[in-house]
């Protein structure tokens, strides 16, 4: 544990941000898993893709995920949906 007051504060702030980032990332992953399960079951639709894309976009807005990685993930999800519907 740090002795310096500013270092103590940095530890507290980092823990708080880390928790927030983990929650956002977890919500995004859960949404993606639900989408993939729906695709596997054959019940996926555009509304579910839209909700999953929104979760990915929220992660980008909060700085948890890079925008190019998010765009790549959304493109792959859309591709998977199109393949499942064809």
PDB file of N, CA, C and O in Angstrom, chain B, residues numbered from 101:
ATOM      1  N   UNK B 101       0.845  -1.185   0.000  1.00  0.00           N
ATOM      2  CA  UNK B 101       0.000   0.000   0.000  1.00  0.00           C
ATOM      3  C   UNK B 101       0.886   1.243   0.000  1.00  0.00           C
ATOM      4  O   UNK B 101       1.847   1.319   0.766  1.00  0.00           O
ATOM      5  N   UNK B 102       0.572   2.210  -0.849  1.00  0.00           N
ATOM      6  CA  UNK B 102       1.414   3.412  -0.919  1.00  0.00           C
ATOM      7  C   UNK B 102       1.292   4.288   0.336  1.00  0.00           C
ATOM      8  O   UNK B 102       0.277   4.280   1.031  1.00  0.00           O
ATOM      9  N   UNK B 103       2.361   5.036   0.593  1.00  0.00           N
ATOM     10  CA  UNK B 103       2.378   5.955   1.740  1.00  0.00           C
ATOM     11  C   UNK B 103       1.997   7.370   1.335  1.00  0.00           C
ATOM     12  O   UNK B 103       1.467   8.134   2.141  1.00  0.00           O
ATOM     13  N   UNK B 104       2.268   7.713   0.089  1.00  0.00           N
ATOM     14  CA  UNK B 104       2.045   9.079  -0.377  1.00  0.00           C
ATOM     15  C   UNK B 104       0.565   9.280  -0.666  1.00  0.00           C
ATOM     16  O   UNK B 104      -0.092   8.415  -1.245  1.00  0.00           O
ATOM     17  N   UNK B 105       0.049  10.440  -0.253  1.00  0.00           N
ATOM     18  CA  UNK B 105      -1.387  10.724  -0.355  1.00  0.00           C
ATOM     19  C   UNK B 105      -1.888  10.637  -1.804  1.00  0.00           C
ATOM     20  O   UNK B 105      -2.944  10.056  -2.056  1.00  0.00           O
ATOM     21  N   UNK B 106      -1.151  11.202  -2.743  1.00  0.00           N
ATOM     22  CA  UNK B 106      -1.581  11.184  -4.148  1.00  0.00           C
ATOM     23  C   UNK B 106      -1.577   9.762  -4.706  1.00  0.00           C
ATOM     24  O   UNK B 106      -2.427   9.404  -5.522  1.00  0.00           O
ATOM     25  N   UNK B 107      -0.610   8.953  -4.259  1.00  0.00           N
ATOM     26  CA  UNK B 107      -0.539   7.570  -4.718  1.00  0.00           C
ATOM     27  C   UNK B 107      -1.707   6.758  -4.161  1.00  0.00           C
ATOM     28  O   UNK B 107      -2.243   5.887  -4.846  1.00  0.00           O
ATOM     29  N   UNK B 108      -2.099   7.040  -2.932  1.00  0.00           N
ATOM     30  CA  UNK B 108      -3.260   6.387  -2.321  1.00  0.00           C
ATOM     31  C   UNK B 108      -4.506   6.711  -3.126  1.00  0.00           C
ATOM     32  O   UNK B 108      -5.329   5.836  -3.395  1.00  0.00           O
ATOM     33  N   UNK B 109      -4.639   7.985  -3.511  1.00  0.00           N
ATOM     34  CA  UNK B 109      -5.797   8.400  -4.307  1.00  0.00           C
ATOM     35  C   UNK B 109      -5.784   7.708  -5.670  1.00  0.00           C
ATOM     36  O   UNK B 109      -6.827   7.267  -6.152  1.00  0.00           O
ATOM     37  N   UNK B 110      -4.611   7.612  -6.289  1.00  0.00           N
ATOM     38  CA  UNK B 110      -4.531   6.970  -7.605  1.00  0.00           C
ATOM     39  C   UNK B 110      -4.986   5.507  -7.518  1.00  0.00           C
ATOM     40  O   UNK B 110      -5.661   5.011  -8.420  1.00  0.00           O
ATOM     41  N   UNK B 111      -4.615   4.824  -6.436  1.00  0.00           N
ATOM     42  CA  UNK B 111      -5.028   3.431  -6.257  1.00  0.00           C
ATOM     43  C   UNK B 111      -6.544   3.352  -6.172  1.00  0.00           C
ATOM     44  O   UNK B 111      -7.154   2.489  -6.803  1.00  0.00           O
ATOM     45  N   UNK B 112      -7.161   4.246  -5.397  1.00  0.00           N
ATOM     46  CA  UNK B 112      -8.623   4.249  -5.248  1.00  0.00           C
ATOM     47  C   UNK B 112      -9.308   4.537  -6.579  1.00  0.00           C
ATOM     48  O   UNK B 112     -10.264   3.857  -6.953  1.00  0.00           O
ATOM     49  N   UNK B 113      -8.821   5.537  -7.285  1.00  0.00           N
ATOM     50  CA  UNK B 113      -9.418   5.925  -8.565  1.00  0.00           C
ATOM     51  C   UNK B 113      -9.266   4.789  -9.580  1.00  0.00           C
ATOM     52  O   UNK B 113     -10.198   4.480 -10.322  1.00  0.00           O
ATOM     53  N   UNK B 114      -8.093   4.177  -9.605  1.00  0.00           N
ATOM     54  CA  UNK B 114      -7.841   3.091 -10.546  1.00  0.00           C
ATOM     55  C   UNK B 114      -8.764   1.912 -10.272  1.00  0.00           C
ATOM     56  O   UNK B 114      -9.280   1.303 -11.210  1.00  0.00           O
ATOM     57  N   UNK B 115      -8.980   1.580  -9.000  1.00  0.00           N
ATOM     58  CA  UNK B 115      -9.879   0.476  -8.650  1.00  0.00           C
ATOM     59  C   UNK B 115     -11.305   0.772  -9.109  1.00  0.00           C
ATOM     60  O   UNK B 115     -12.000  -0.107  -9.617  1.00  0.00           O
ATOM     61  N   UNK B 116     -11.727   2.017  -8.926  1.00  0.00           N
ATOM     62  CA  UNK B 116     -13.079   2.410  -9.317  1.00  0.00           C
ATOM     63  C   UNK B 116     -13.251   2.332 -10.840  1.00  0.00           C
ATOM     64  O   UNK B 116     -14.254   1.817 -11.334  1.00  0.00           O
ATOM     65  N   UNK B 117     -12.253   2.854 -11.579  1.00  0.00           N
ATOM     66  CA  UNK B 117     -12.316   2.819 -13.037  1.00  0.00           C
ATOM     67  C   UNK B 117     -12.249   1.387 -13.554  1.00  0.00           C
ATOM     68  O   UNK B 117     -12.930   1.030 -14.516  1.00  0.00           O
ATOM     69  N   UNK B 118     -11.420   0.570 -12.904  1.00  0.00           N
ATOM     70  CA  UNK B 118     -11.271  -0.823 -13.309  1.00  0.00           C
ATOM     71  C   UNK B 118     -12.592  -1.572 -13.148  1.00  0.00           C
ATOM     72  O   UNK B 118     -12.963  -2.371 -14.009  1.00  0.00           O
ATOM     73  N   UNK B 119     -13.294  -1.320 -12.061  1.00  0.00           N
ATOM     74  CA  UNK B 119     -14.592  -1.953 -11.834  1.00  0.00           C
ATOM     75  C   UNK B 119     -15.590  -1.530 -12.904  1.00  0.00           C
ATOM     76  O   UNK B 119     -16.314  -2.363 -13.449  1.00  0.00           O
ATOM     77  N   UNK B 120     -15.628  -0.232 -13.206  1.00  0.00           N
ATOM     78  CA  UNK B 120     -16.543   0.299 -14.220  1.00  0.00           C
ATOM     79  C   UNK B 120     -16.245  -0.315 -15.588  1.00  0.00           C
ATOM     80  O   UNK B 120     -17.157  -0.728 -16.305  1.00  0.00           O
ATOM     81  N   UNK B 121     -14.967  -0.369 -15.937  1.00  0.00           N
ATOM     82  CA  UNK B 121     -14.572  -0.938 -17.229  1.00  0.00           C
ATOM     83  C   UNK B 121     -14.936  -2.413 -17.325  1.00  0.00           C
ATOM     84  O   UNK B 121     -15.393  -2.876 -18.370  1.00  0.00           O
ATOM     85  N   UNK B 122     -14.734  -3.156 -16.232  1.00  0.00           N
ATOM     86  CA  UNK B 122     -15.077  -4.574 -16.233  1.00  0.00           C
ATOM     87  C   UNK B 122     -16.573  -4.777 -16.405  1.00  0.00           C
ATOM     88  O   UNK B 122     -16.994  -5.696 -17.107  1.00  0.00           O
ATOM     89  N   UNK B 123     -17.388  -3.926 -15.769  1.00  0.00           N
ATOM     90  CA  UNK B 123     -18.839  -4.038 -15.888  1.00  0.00           C
ATOM     91  C   UNK B 123     -19.279  -3.790 -17.329  1.00  0.00           C
ATOM     92  O   UNK B 123     -20.119  -4.516 -17.862  1.00  0.00           O
ATOM     93  N   UNK B 124     -18.716  -2.778 -17.946  1.00  0.00           N
ATOM     94  CA  UNK B 124     -19.075  -2.439 -19.332  1.00  0.00           C
ATOM     95  C   UNK B 124     -18.649  -3.566 -20.274  1.00  0.00           C
ATOM     96  O   UNK B 124     -19.415  -3.973 -21.147  1.00  0.00           O
ATOM     97  N   UNK B 125     -17.425  -4.067 -20.094  1.00  0.00           N
ATOM     98  CA  UNK B 125     -16.918  -5.134 -20.947  1.00  0.00           C
ATOM     99  C   UNK B 125     -17.727  -6.414 -20.753  1.00  0.00           C
ATOM    100  O   UNK B 125     -18.000  -7.136 -21.712  1.00  0.00           O
ATOM    101  N   UNK B 126     -18.106  -6.685 -19.516  1.00  0.00           N
ATOM    102  CA  UNK B 126     -18.902  -7.875 -19.221  1.00  0.00           C
ATOM    103  C   UNK B 126     -20.279  -7.790 -19.868  1.00  0.00           C
ATOM    104  O   UNK B 126     -20.767  -8.776 -20.420  1.00  0.00           O
ATOM    105  N   UNK B 127     -20.904  -6.622 -19.805  1.00  0.00           N
ATOM    106  CA  UNK B 127     -22.222  -6.433 -20.417  1.00  0.00           C
ATOM    107  C   UNK B 127     -22.140  -6.625 -21.932  1.00  0.00           C
ATOM    108  O   UNK B 127     -23.032  -7.212 -22.545  1.00  0.00           O
ATOM    109  N   UNK B 128     -21.059  -6.121 -22.521  1.00  0.00           N
ATOM    110  CA  UNK B 128     -20.873  -6.261 -23.961  1.00  0.00           C
ATOM    111  C   UNK B 128     -20.694  -7.738 -24.334  1.00  0.00           C
ATOM    112  O   UNK B 128     -21.307  -8.224 -25.284  1.00  0.00           O
ATOM    113  N   UNK B 129     -19.857  -8.438 -23.582  1.00  0.00           N
ATOM    114  CA  UNK B 129     -19.613  -9.848 -23.871  1.00  0.00           C
ATOM    115  C   UNK B 129     -20.884 -10.676 -23.709  1.00  0.00           C
ATOM    116  O   UNK B 129     -21.145 -11.582 -24.501  1.00  0.00           O
ATOM    117  N   UNK B 130     -21.676 -10.363 -22.681  1.00  0.00           N
ATOM    118  CA  UNK B 130     -22.931 -11.071 -22.459  1.00  0.00           C
ATOM    119  C   UNK B 130     -23.866 -10.869 -23.635  1.00  0.00           C
ATOM    120  O   UNK B 130     -24.513 -11.812 -24.091  1.00  0.00           O
ATOM    121  N   UNK B 131     -23.938  -9.638 -24.129  1.00  0.00           N
ATOM    122  CA  UNK B 131     -24.793  -9.330 -25.267  1.00  0.00           C
ATOM    123  C   UNK B 131     -24.343 -10.100 -26.508  1.00  0.00           C
ATOM    124  O   UNK B 131     -25.170 -10.632 -27.249  1.00  0.00           O
ATOM    125  N   UNK B 132     -23.047 -10.155 -26.728  1.00  0.00           N
ATOM    126  CA  UNK B 132     -22.504 -10.876 -27.886  1.00  0.00           C
ATOM    127  C   UNK B 132     -22.804 -12.365 -27.763  1.00  0.00           C
ATOM    128  O   UNK B 132     -23.162 -13.010 -28.749  1.00  0.00           O
ATOM    129  N   UNK B 133     -22.661 -12.919 -26.551  1.00  0.00           N
ATOM    130  CA  UNK B 133     -22.938 -14.340 -26.349  1.00  0.00           C
ATOM    131  C   UNK B 133     -24.408 -14.652 -26.590  1.00  0.00           C
ATOM    132  O   UNK B 133     -24.733 -15.690 -27.167  1.00  0.00           O
ATOM    133  N   UNK B 134     -25.306 -13.760 -26.153  1.00  0.00           N
ATOM    134  CA  UNK B 134     -26.735 -13.959 -26.391  1.00  0.00           C
ATOM    135  C   UNK B 134     -27.025 -13.953 -27.892  1.00  0.00           C
ATOM    136  O   UNK B 134     -27.811 -14.760 -28.388  1.00  0.00           O
ATOM    137  N   UNK B 135     -26.383 -13.034 -28.603  1.00  0.00           N
ATOM    138  CA  UNK B 135     -26.565 -12.956 -30.054  1.00  0.00           C
ATOM    139  C   UNK B 135     -26.084 -14.243 -30.719  1.00  0.00           C
ATOM    140  O   UNK B 135     -26.784 -14.811 -31.558  1.00  0.00           O
ATOM    141  N   UNK B 136     -24.895 -14.700 -30.346  1.00  0.00           N
ATOM    142  CA  UNK B 136     -24.337 -15.905 -30.958  1.00  0.00           C
ATOM    143  C   UNK B 136     -25.188 -17.132 -30.639  1.00  0.00           C
ATOM    144  O   UNK B 136     -25.331 -18.023 -31.477  1.00  0.00           O
ATOM    145  N   UNK B 137     -25.751 -17.181 -29.435  1.00  0.00           N
ATOM    146  CA  UNK B 137     -26.630 -18.299 -29.072  1.00  0.00           C
ATOM    147  C   UNK B 137     -27.903 -18.263 -29.913  1.00  0.00           C
ATOM    148  O   UNK B 137     -28.402 -19.302 -30.345  1.00  0.00           O
ATOM    149  N   UNK B 138     -28.423 -17.052 -30.142  1.00  0.00           N
ATOM    150  CA  UNK B 138     -29.631 -16.905 -30.960  1.00  0.00           C
ATOM    151  C   UNK B 138     -29.355 -17.297 -32.409  1.00  0.00           C
ATOM    152  O   UNK B 138     -30.203 -17.906 -33.061  1.00  0.00           O
ATOM    153  N   UNK B 139     -28.180 -16.953 -32.908  1.00  0.00           N
ATOM    154  CA  UNK B 139     -27.807 -17.327 -34.275  1.00  0.00           C
ATOM    155  C   UNK B 139     -27.714 -18.849 -34.378  1.00  0.00           C
ATOM    156  O   UNK B 139     -28.179 -19.447 -35.348  1.00  0.00           O
ATOM    157  N   UNK B 140     -27.107 -19.463 -33.361  1.00  0.00           N
ATOM    158  CA  UNK B 140     -26.970 -20.925 -33.375  1.00  0.00           C
ATOM    159  C   UNK B 140     -28.338 -21.607 -33.306  1.00  0.00           C
ATOM    160  O   UNK B 140     -28.545 -22.666 -33.898  1.00  0.00           O
ATOM    161  N   UNK B 141     -29.270 -20.984 -32.574  1.00  0.00           N
ATOM    162  CA  UNK B 141     -30.616 -21.555 -32.450  1.00  0.00           C
ATOM    163  C   UNK B 141     -31.500 -21.210 -33.647  1.00  0.00           C
ATOM    164  O   UNK B 141     -32.574 -21.787 -33.821  1.00  0.00           O
ATOM    165  N   UNK B 142     -31.046 -20.273 -34.460  1.00  0.00           N
ATOM    166  CA  UNK B 142     -31.803 -19.874 -35.642  1.00  0.00           C
ATOM    167  C   UNK B 142     -32.879 -18.848 -35.364  1.00  0.00           C
ATOM    168  O   UNK B 142     -33.769 -18.640 -36.189  1.00  0.00           O
ATOM    169  N   UNK B 143     -32.807 -18.198 -34.201  1.00  0.00           N
ATOM    170  CA  UNK B 143     -33.837 -17.214 -33.852  1.00  0.00           C
ATOM    171  C   UNK B 143     -33.305 -15.772 -33.829  1.00  0.00           C
ATOM    172  O   UNK B 143     -33.948 -14.883 -33.271  1.00  0.00           O
ATOM    173  N   UNK B 144     -32.148 -15.543 -34.428  1.00  0.00           N
ATOM    174  CA  UNK B 144     -31.557 -14.199 -34.445  1.00  0.00           C
ATOM    175  C   UNK B 144     -32.257 -13.332 -35.482  1.00  0.00           C
ATOM    176  O   UNK B 144     -32.689 -13.816 -36.528  1.00  0.00           O
ATOM    177  N   UNK B 145     -32.362 -12.036 -35.174  1.00  0.00           N
ATOM    178  CA  UNK B 145     -32.948 -11.100 -36.124  1.00  0.00           C
ATOM    179  C   UNK B 145     -32.193  -9.778 -36.061  1.00  0.00           C
ATOM    180  O   UNK B 145     -31.245  -9.628 -35.291  1.00  0.00           O
ATOM    181  N   UNK B 146     -32.622  -8.830 -36.874  1.00  0.00           N
ATOM    182  CA  UNK B 146     -31.943  -7.536 -36.968  1.00  0.00           C
ATOM    183  C   UNK B 146     -32.050  -6.751 -35.664  1.00  0.00           C
ATOM    184  O   UNK B 146     -31.141  -5.990 -35.330  1.00  0.00           O
ATOM    185  N   UNK B 147     -33.136  -6.920 -34.928  1.00  0.00           N
ATOM    186  CA  UNK B 147     -33.304  -6.197 -33.667  1.00  0.00           C
ATOM    187  C   UNK B 147     -32.257  -6.635 -32.644  1.00  0.00           C
ATOM    188  O   UNK B 147     -31.708  -5.812 -31.911  1.00  0.00           O
ATOM    189  N   UNK B 148     -31.994  -7.918 -32.605  1.00  0.00           N
ATOM    190  CA  UNK B 148     -30.980  -8.440 -31.686  1.00  0.00           C
ATOM    191  C   UNK B 148     -29.589  -7.977 -32.100  1.00  0.00           C
ATOM    192  O   UNK B 148     -28.754  -7.667 -31.250  1.00  0.00           O
ATOM    193  N   UNK B 149     -29.342  -7.930 -33.406  1.00  0.00           N
ATOM    194  CA  UNK B 149     -28.062  -7.411 -33.910  1.00  0.00           C
ATOM    195  C   UNK B 149     -27.903  -5.950 -33.520  1.00  0.00           C
ATOM    196  O   UNK B 149     -26.817  -5.520 -33.129  1.00  0.00           O
ATOM    197  N   UNK B 150     -28.980  -5.190 -33.626  1.00  0.00           N
ATOM    198  CA  UNK B 150     -28.950  -3.779 -33.266  1.00  0.00           C
ATOM    199  C   UNK B 150     -28.640  -3.583 -31.778  1.00  0.00           C
ATOM    200  O   UNK B 150     -27.863  -2.700 -31.413  1.00  0.00           O
ATOM    201  N   UNK B 151     -29.247  -4.405 -30.928  1.00  0.00           N
ATOM    202  CA  UNK B 151     -29.005  -4.313 -29.491  1.00  0.00           C
ATOM    203  C   UNK B 151     -27.561  -4.672 -29.156  1.00  0.00           C
ATOM    204  O   UNK B 151     -26.937  -4.037 -28.305  1.00  0.00           O
ATOM    205  N   UNK B 152     -27.042  -5.681 -29.821  1.00  0.00           N
ATOM    206  CA  UNK B 152     -25.654  -6.096 -29.596  1.00  0.00           C
ATOM    207  C   UNK B 152     -24.687  -5.022 -30.086  1.00  0.00           C
ATOM    208  O   UNK B 152     -23.683  -4.739 -29.433  1.00  0.00           O
ATOM    209  N   UNK B 153     -24.989  -4.430 -31.232  1.00  0.00           N
ATOM    210  CA  UNK B 153     -24.145  -3.344 -31.751  1.00  0.00           C
ATOM    211  C   UNK B 153     -24.157  -2.156 -30.798  1.00  0.00           C
ATOM    212  O   UNK B 153     -23.139  -1.488 -30.617  1.00  0.00           O
ATOM    213  N   UNK B 154     -25.299  -1.897 -30.195  1.00  0.00           N
ATOM    214  CA  UNK B 154     -25.402  -0.807 -29.215  1.00  0.00           C
ATOM    215  C   UNK B 154     -24.522  -1.062 -28.009  1.00  0.00           C
ATOM    216  O   UNK B 154     -23.884  -0.139 -27.503  1.00  0.00           O
ATOM    217  N   UNK B 155     -24.479  -2.302 -27.539  1.00  0.00           N
ATOM    218  CA  UNK B 155     -23.624  -2.644 -26.401  1.00  0.00           C
ATOM    219  C   UNK B 155     -22.151  -2.456 -26.759  1.00  0.00           C
ATOM    220  O   UNK B 155     -21.363  -1.982 -25.941  1.00  0.00           O
ATOM    221  N   UNK B 156     -21.787  -2.827 -27.974  1.00  0.00           N
ATOM    222  CA  UNK B 156     -20.408  -2.655 -28.430  1.00  0.00           C
ATOM    223  C   UNK B 156     -20.085  -1.157 -28.540  1.00  0.00           C
ATOM    224  O   UNK B 156     -19.004  -0.719 -28.149  1.00  0.00           O
ATOM    225  N   UNK B 157     -21.033  -0.382 -29.076  1.00  0.00           N
ATOM    226  CA  UNK B 157     -20.823   1.065 -29.208  1.00  0.00           C
ATOM    227  C   UNK B 157     -20.700   1.747 -27.847  1.00  0.00           C
ATOM    228  O   UNK B 157     -19.939   2.704 -27.699  1.00  0.00           O
ATOM    229  N   UNK B 158     -21.442   1.262 -26.856  1.00  0.00           N
ATOM    230  CA  UNK B 158     -21.336   1.828 -25.505  1.00  0.00           C
ATOM    231  C   UNK B 158     -19.943   1.590 -24.934  1.00  0.00           C
ATOM    232  O   UNK B 158     -19.390   2.454 -24.253  1.00  0.00           O
ATOM    233  N   UNK B 159     -19.377   0.418 -25.213  1.00  0.00           N
ATOM    234  CA  UNK B 159     -18.022   0.114 -24.752  1.00  0.00           C
ATOM    235  C   UNK B 159     -17.011   1.066 -25.389  1.00  0.00           C
ATOM    236  O   UNK B 159     -16.047   1.484 -24.747  1.00  0.00           O
ATOM    237  N   UNK B 160     -17.242   1.401 -26.653  1.00  0.00           N
ATOM    238  CA  UNK B 160     -16.354   2.350 -27.344  1.00  0.00           C
ATOM    239  C   UNK B 160     -16.509   3.743 -26.741  1.00  0.00           C
ATOM    240  O   UNK B 160     -15.520   4.437 -26.505  1.00  0.00           O
ATOM    241  N   UNK B 161     -17.741   4.145 -26.497  1.00  0.00           N
ATOM    242  CA  UNK B 161     -18.001   5.479 -25.952  1.00  0.00           C
ATOM    243  C   UNK B 161     -17.368   5.656 -24.573  1.00  0.00           C
ATOM    244  O   UNK B 161     -16.949   6.756 -24.211  1.00  0.00           O
ATOM    245  N   UNK B 162     -17.302   4.574 -23.811  1.00  0.00           N
ATOM    246  CA  UNK B 162     -16.713   4.637 -22.465  1.00  0.00           C
ATOM    247  C   UNK B 162     -15.201   4.424 -22.483  1.00  0.00           C
ATOM    248  O   UNK B 162     -14.549   4.497 -21.442  1.00  0.00           O
ATOM    249  N   UNK B 163     -14.650   4.163 -23.657  1.00  0.00           N
ATOM    250  CA  UNK B 163     -13.202   4.020 -23.766  1.00  0.00           C
ATOM    251  C   UNK B 163     -12.687   2.643 -23.390  1.00  0.00           C
ATOM    252  O   UNK B 163     -11.492   2.475 -23.147  1.00  0.00           O
ATOM    253  N   UNK B 164     -13.571   1.656 -23.338  1.00  0.00           N
ATOM    254  CA  UNK B 164     -13.174   0.308 -22.962  1.00  0.00           C
ATOM    255  C   UNK B 164     -12.649  -0.455 -24.166  1.00  0.00           C
ATOM    256  O   UNK B 164     -11.821  -1.356 -24.032  1.00  0.00           O
ATOM    257  N   UNK B 165     -13.141  -0.087 -25.346  1.00  0.00           N
ATOM    258  CA  UNK B 165     -12.787  -0.808 -26.571  1.00  0.00           C
ATOM    259  C   UNK B 165     -12.411   0.204 -27.648  1.00  0.00           C
ATOM    260  O   UNK B 165     -12.965   1.302 -27.695  1.00  0.00           O
ATOM    261  N   UNK B 166     -11.472  -0.165 -28.510  1.00  0.00           N
ATOM    262  CA  UNK B 166     -11.077   0.718 -29.606  1.00  0.00           C
ATOM    263  C   UNK B 166     -12.145   0.680 -30.688  1.00  0.00           C
ATOM    264  O   UNK B 166     -12.778  -0.352 -30.916  1.00  0.00           O
ATOM    265  N   UNK B 167     -12.341   1.820 -31.356  1.00  0.00           N
ATOM    266  CA  UNK B 167     -13.433   1.899 -32.337  1.00  0.00           C
ATOM    267  C   UNK B 167     -13.235   0.969 -33.529  1.00  0.00           C
ATOM    268  O   UNK B 167     -14.210   0.452 -34.075  1.00  0.00           O
ATOM    269  N   UNK B 168     -11.989   0.750 -33.940  1.00  0.00           N
ATOM    270  CA  UNK B 168     -11.763  -0.160 -35.066  1.00  0.00           C
ATOM    271  C   UNK B 168     -12.063  -1.608 -34.674  1.00  0.00           C
ATOM    272  O   UNK B 168     -12.602  -2.375 -35.471  1.00  0.00           O
ATOM    273  N   UNK B 169     -11.715  -1.967 -33.456  1.00  0.00           N
ATOM    274  CA  UNK B 169     -12.018  -3.314 -32.962  1.00  0.00           C
ATOM    275  C   UNK B 169     -13.528  -3.499 -32.872  1.00  0.00           C
ATOM    276  O   UNK B 169     -14.047  -4.573 -33.176  1.00  0.00           O
ATOM    277  N   UNK B 170     -14.226  -2.457 -32.456  1.00  0.00           N
ATOM    278  CA  UNK B 170     -15.691  -2.519 -32.351  1.00  0.00           C
ATOM    279  C   UNK B 170     -16.321  -2.660 -33.731  1.00  0.00           C
ATOM    280  O   UNK B 170     -17.243  -3.454 -33.919  1.00  0.00           O
ATOM    281  N   UNK B 171     -15.827  -1.893 -34.692  1.00  0.00           N
ATOM    282  CA  UNK B 171     -16.368  -1.979 -36.055  1.00  0.00           C
ATOM    283  C   UNK B 171     -16.122  -3.363 -36.657  1.00  0.00           C
ATOM    284  O   UNK B 171     -16.974  -3.904 -37.362  1.00  0.00           O
ATOM    285  N   UNK B 172     -14.959  -3.922 -36.373  1.00  0.00           N
ATOM    286  CA  UNK B 172     -14.636  -5.269 -36.865  1.00  0.00           C
ATOM    287  C   UNK B 172     -15.589  -6.289 -36.227  1.00  0.00           C
ATOM    288  O   UNK B 172     -16.102  -7.173 -36.914  1.00  0.00           O
ATOM    289  N   UNK B 173     -15.820  -6.169 -34.935  1.00  0.00           N
ATOM    290  CA  UNK B 173     -16.717  -7.093 -34.233  1.00  0.00           C
ATOM    291  C   UNK B 173     -18.140  -6.984 -34.773  1.00  0.00           C
ATOM    292  O   UNK B 173     -18.797  -8.000 -34.998  1.00  0.00           O
ATOM    293  N   UNK B 174     -18.619  -5.753 -34.983  1.00  0.00           N
ATOM    294  CA  UNK B 174     -19.979  -5.558 -35.498  1.00  0.00           C
ATOM    295  C   UNK B 174     -20.113  -6.120 -36.916  1.00  0.00           C
ATOM    296  O   UNK B 174     -21.141  -6.701 -37.264  1.00  0.00           O
ATOM    297  N   UNK B 175     -19.079  -5.947 -37.721  1.00  0.00           N
ATOM    298  CA  UNK B 175     -19.113  -6.470 -39.091  1.00  0.00           C
ATOM    299  C   UNK B 175     -19.169  -7.994 -39.077  1.00  0.00           C
ATOM    300  O   UNK B 175     -19.887  -8.602 -39.871  1.00  0.00           O
ATOM    301  N   UNK B 176     -18.410  -8.606 -38.175  1.00  0.00           N
ATOM    302  CA  UNK B 176     -18.414 -10.066 -38.088  1.00  0.00           C
ATOM    303  C   UNK B 176     -19.757 -10.593 -37.599  1.00  0.00           C
ATOM    304  O   UNK B 176     -20.230 -11.634 -38.057  1.00  0.00           O
ATOM    305  N   UNK B 177     -20.371  -9.861 -36.658  1.00  0.00           N
ATOM    306  CA  UNK B 177     -21.694 -10.265 -36.175  1.00  0.00           C
ATOM    307  C   UNK B 177     -22.733 -10.169 -37.295  1.00  0.00           C
ATOM    308  O   UNK B 177     -23.564 -11.064 -37.457  1.00  0.00           O
ATOM    309  N   UNK B 178     -22.680  -9.087 -38.058  1.00  0.00           N
ATOM    310  CA  UNK B 178     -23.624  -8.902 -39.166  1.00  0.00           C
ATOM    311  C   UNK B 178     -23.426  -9.989 -40.226  1.00  0.00           C
ATOM    312  O   UNK B 178     -24.389 -10.502 -40.795  1.00  0.00           O
ATOM    313  N   UNK B 179     -22.173 -10.324 -40.476  1.00  0.00           N
ATOM    314  CA  UNK B 179     -21.847 -11.368 -41.439  1.00  0.00           C
ATOM    315  C   UNK B 179     -22.397 -12.715 -40.973  1.00  0.00           C
ATOM    316  O   UNK B 179     -22.932 -13.488 -41.768  1.00  0.00           O
ATOM    317  N   UNK B 180     -22.258 -12.984 -39.672  1.00  0.00           N
ATOM    318  CA  UNK B 180     -22.765 -14.233 -39.105  1.00  0.00           C
ATOM    319  C   UNK B 180     -24.289 -14.313 -39.204  1.00  0.00           C
ATOM    320  O   UNK B 180     -24.847 -15.375 -39.477  1.00  0.00           O
ATOM    321  N   UNK B 181     -24.961 -13.169 -38.977  1.00  0.00           N
ATOM    322  CA  UNK B 181     -26.423 -13.127 -39.081  1.00  0.00           C
ATOM    323  C   UNK B 181     -26.867 -13.363 -40.529  1.00  0.00           C
ATOM    324  O   UNK B 181     -27.805 -14.118 -40.785  1.00  0.00           O
ATOM    325  N   UNK B 182     -26.185 -12.711 -41.463  1.00  0.00           N
ATOM    326  CA  UNK B 182     -26.527 -12.855 -42.875  1.00  0.00           C
ATOM    327  C   UNK B 182     -26.341 -14.302 -43.335  1.00  0.00           C
ATOM    328  O   UNK B 182     -27.152 -14.830 -44.096  1.00  0.00           O
ATOM    329  N   UNK B 183     -25.272 -14.930 -42.869  1.00  0.00           N
ATOM    330  CA  UNK B 183     -25.002 -16.316 -43.233  1.00  0.00           C
ATOM    331  C   UNK B 183     -26.076 -17.246 -42.644  1.00  0.00           C
ATOM    332  O   UNK B 183     -26.490 -18.212 -43.285  1.00  0.00           O
ATOM    333  N   UNK B 184     -26.514 -16.944 -41.433  1.00  0.00           N
ATOM    334  CA  UNK B 184     -27.511 -17.794 -40.773  1.00  0.00           C
ATOM    335  C   UNK B 184     -28.887 -17.657 -41.435  1.00  0.00           C
ATOM    336  O   UNK B 184     -29.659 -18.615 -41.478  1.00  0.00           O
ATOM    337  N   UNK B 185     -29.185 -16.467 -41.946  1.00  0.00           N
ATOM    338  CA  UNK B 185     -30.486 -16.228 -42.568  1.00  0.00           C
ATOM    339  C   UNK B 185     -30.542 -16.732 -43.998  1.00  0.00           C
ATOM    340  O   UNK B 185     -31.628 -16.958 -44.532  1.00  0.00           O
ATOM    341  N   UNK B 186     -29.392 -16.909 -44.621  1.00  0.00           N
ATOM    342  CA  UNK B 186     -29.354 -17.345 -46.026  1.00  0.00           C
ATOM    343  C   UNK B 186     -29.626 -18.816 -46.191  1.00  0.00           C
ATOM    344  O   UNK B 186     -29.626 -19.322 -47.313  1.00  0.00           O
TER     345      UNK B 186
END
